Amino acid sequence: MMENAELEAFKAIVDYGSVTQAALKLNRVQSSISFRIKTLESKLGTRLFERSGRRIVVTAAGNELYGYASQILEWVAKAEASFGQGSGPQKLRLGVIENFTLSRQPLLQRIMSNPIELDIDVTLGNSTYLIDALESGICDAAIVGAGIAPGHLTRLGLFEDRLTLIYGESHAPVSLDTLDGCSFLVNSRQSASQRNLKELLTLHRATPDRIVECGSYSLLFSQVANGAGVSLVPQALVEVFAPTHKVLSLELTAPYATFNTEMVFLDASLGSAARRLTEWILESETCEVRSTVGQRVEMSHG
């Protein structure tokens, strides 16, 4: 089912000519606008925009939707004005690490169209950046790698993922005894998983030839598939990129191969948007988190 926020984002891009201008007019971050359009296209099963050089052009399907969107939003505005619903739903500015957007995209889509009446804007970034954004007031809550948030923030555990070593078919065979001198590729030097990589290298007494920061998992997997080096990544991402990037995996069982994510936020009150969203995620994902439910410990102030 289409959401008003998705139609708002779509109409704003058409009206103002770009994602950047739409974000400014709606007082949203660009990543939120882009994600809403991607979700809307997924729901409708069609492309709404095409790129022409640096410009984006509305498709035939987009032109048809524009008429419907304009009418729907107009009637919603009239209804809200008539019934005095100017206050609207609770707003939540949510930071999300890239790993989460890729490995749990269906869940992220459900978060954006949640049934608990939250108006959510999404900002993407590595864990360190998102913690800084939270403390500076840019975000209200953030889904980040566990263990790096300062003690004065409230943290609720979400998921546990397995990490694996990947390398390309043209790369020399990789084992835990042959890591010394390898080139390691990382998504970001500021991501929480760098602690896992450091522990792996320390335990196996390996010194990388170099560490290359790729900036995105898409580029990382492309480089690894081409034999540029080795990388420690969540196993779920191997499955995400399998259709487009052929890599080999080395399964790991040591403690450093566990990567946990958590929701971090400032407002710990029971009715806060961040707490409501966290509780909804855990309830809606009961089957997925059943194996780790015993490890979910709330760490409050102090």
N, C-alpha and C positions, 0 to 999 in steps of 0.2 A: 504494500500500500504506500502511495506517495505521501510524503510529509510536507507540510506548509513551508518549513525551512528550506527544503530542497527546491521547491518551486520558487521561493523567494530568491535563492541563489541563482537559479537558472534565469529568471526574468531579469535580475540585475545585470548579469553578464551581457544579455542581449541588449538591454537598455543603455548600458554604459560602455560596451565594446571590449571589455577585457576583465579577466579575473581580478587584476590589481584594482581597477576602478570599482568593481562590484564589492570587493572587500572593504574599500574605503567608505563607500556609500552605506553599507550595511553594518559598519563598525565591527567587522570580523577579520580574522587572520586569513591569508590567502589559502593556507593548507586546509582550512575548514571549508571554504568555498569549493575548492577542487575536489575534496572528498565527497561533499554533498552531490556534486555533479556526477562523479563516478558511481555513487550509490544509486542515483536516479536513473542513470543509463543502464545500470545492471538490472534494476527493477523493470524497466520498460523493454529491455532487450534490444536497444538500438542506440546509435550514436546521435548525440544532439549537437555536437560541434565538430568541425574539422579544422586542421591548421592549414593556413595558406601563407607560407613564409613566417613572419612574426605575428600575423593576424590570426584570429580565430573566426571562423565563418559558421553561421547557423545552418544545419542540414535541413532537408525538407521535413523530416520528422520533428526537428526542433521548431521550425516555423509553425507547424500544426499545433505542437504543444503550447507554444507561446500564447495563442488565443485562449486555450483552456486555462492556462496558468493565470493569465490576467483576470479572467472572470472569477476563478476560484478565490484568488487573493482579495479581490474586490468584495466578494460576498462575505468572506471571513472577516474582513475589516468592518463591514457594515454590521455583522452579527455581534462582534465584540463591542462596537460602539453602542449598539442597541441594548445589550445586556450588561454593560458596564464591566467588561472583563479586561480592563486596561492593564491590570497588574501582570497578567500572563504567567507562564510557568517559571519555576526557579531556573536561573541561568548558572551554567558551570563552564568555566574555561579549563579544559582538560589537556594536559600534556601527555604525549604517548611516544614511547621509543619505537624506532622503525621495526625492530624485530616483532613487536606485538602487532603492528599493522599488517605485516606480511603473513605471519604464522597463524594469526587468529582474526583474519579479515571478516569472516561471518559474524564473529562476536562483536567486532568493532562496528559493523553495520547495525547490529541490534542495539548497541549502546547509543548510536546516533539517533535511532528511532525508538528509543526506550518507551515502555508503557507507563512510566512513573512520572511523566510530565516534567522532564528536565530539558531545557534548551541548551544543548551542548555544542561548544566550539572546540575544535581540536587543533593543537599545535604539536608539530613533530620535532624531535631532537634527541640527542644522546642523553643519558641519565644525568650527567653533571650539569649540562645546560638546563635541563628541565627542573632540577632542584634549585638552581639559581633563579630561574623564571618564577618558581613558586614563592621563593623568599622575597623576590622583588615585586610581587603582586601582579605579574603578567599572567600567571596561572592560578587557579584555585585548588587544583589537585593534579597529580601526575602519576602515570603508570611507569615505573622505572625498575631498574635492576635493584635487587634487595641489598641492603647492607651499607649503602653509601650516604643515606639521608642523615642529617644531624639529629641528635637526640631530642630536640625540642619539637620536632615534627611528629605527628601521629602517623603510624604505619600499620596497614592491614595486609597480610600476606594474600597473594592471589594464586600464582601458578608455579609449578616446578617443571623445568625443561631439561632435557639431556643435551650435552654438548658433544660434538664429534670433530675429529680432524679431517679436513678434506684436502685433496690435491688432484691435479689433472692427470689424464692418462699418459701424457708425454713426460711427466715429472718422474724422477727416480722413485722407486718404491719407498714408502714412508713407514717407519715403525717408531716406537717410543725410544729406541736406541739410536736412531739416525736423525734426530731433530737438530743436533748441533750443526751450525753453519747453514741451516735452511733460511730462506727468505720467508718471513711471516707477513701475511696480509691481514689488516684489521679494518673494520668498518669505521671506527673512531678510536683515537687514543684516550678519549674521555668516557668511553662506555664502561658500564659496570663489569662487563665480561673480561676486561683487561686484567682484573684481579685473578680470574681463573687462568688466564694465559700465563701470567707471572708465576703462579703456583706450579703450573705444569712445567715450565722451563726450569724453575728452581729445583723441583723434585727430580727431574731427569738430567740435571746438570747440563743444560743446553743453552748455548749462546747464539742467538739468531745472527745471520749474516747482516740482515737489516730488517726493519719493521716498516711496512708501507701502509699508510693510511689511505683508504679508498674513498671514503665519504658516503658510500651507499652500498648496500648488499648486492644490488644488481651489478655494479662495477666490480665488486669483490669477486663474485662468482664467475664473472666473465674472465677476469684475470687468472683466477685459479684454474679454470677450465682450459686456459691457454698455456698452462704450465709455468706461470709466473711465480708460484710459491705455494705455501701451505697456510691454512687458516683454521682457527678454532671457532666453530659456529654452532648454533642450535640445530639439532637433528631435524626439527620441523622445517627449517629453511631449505635443507637439502631436498626435501620432498616438494617444496614450493617451486624451486628452480630446476628440478629434474627434467622437465620437458624442454627447457631451452639451454641448459648448461650441464654438460656431462662431466661429473666429478666422481672420484673414488673416495671412499670413507674409511676411516680407521676408528672403530668403536672404542670408547673409553669407559672405564668402570670406576675410576678413582673419585674421591670426593670433589676434586676440582672440575669434574665433568657435570656437575649439577649447577644449573642457573635458575635462580628464583626471581620472580617479579612481585612487586607489591604496589599498593596504592598509597601515596604519601599526600598528606594534606595538613592544613593549619587548623581549620575549624572542626573540632572533634565533637561538637554538639550532636545529639541524636537526630535532630531534624535537618542537619546540614545537607546540602546537595551532594557533597563528596561522600559522606557516610551512606546516604541513601543509595547512591550509585554503586558503591562497593558492595553493600549488602545485596543489592539486586543482582550484580554480576555473580557473586558467590552462590546465590540461590538458583539462578538460571543455568549455572554451569555445574550443578551438583555432581553429575556423572563424571565430568572431566577432573574435578578437584577431589574426588572421593579418596584417592590414594594419598593425598597430601593434607587432608583435613586435620589430622592430628598435629600437623606442624604449623598450623595457622595460629599465630600468637599476636595479639594486639599489644603494641608497644606505645604507650602514651607518653605524655610530657615527662622529661627527666631522663 
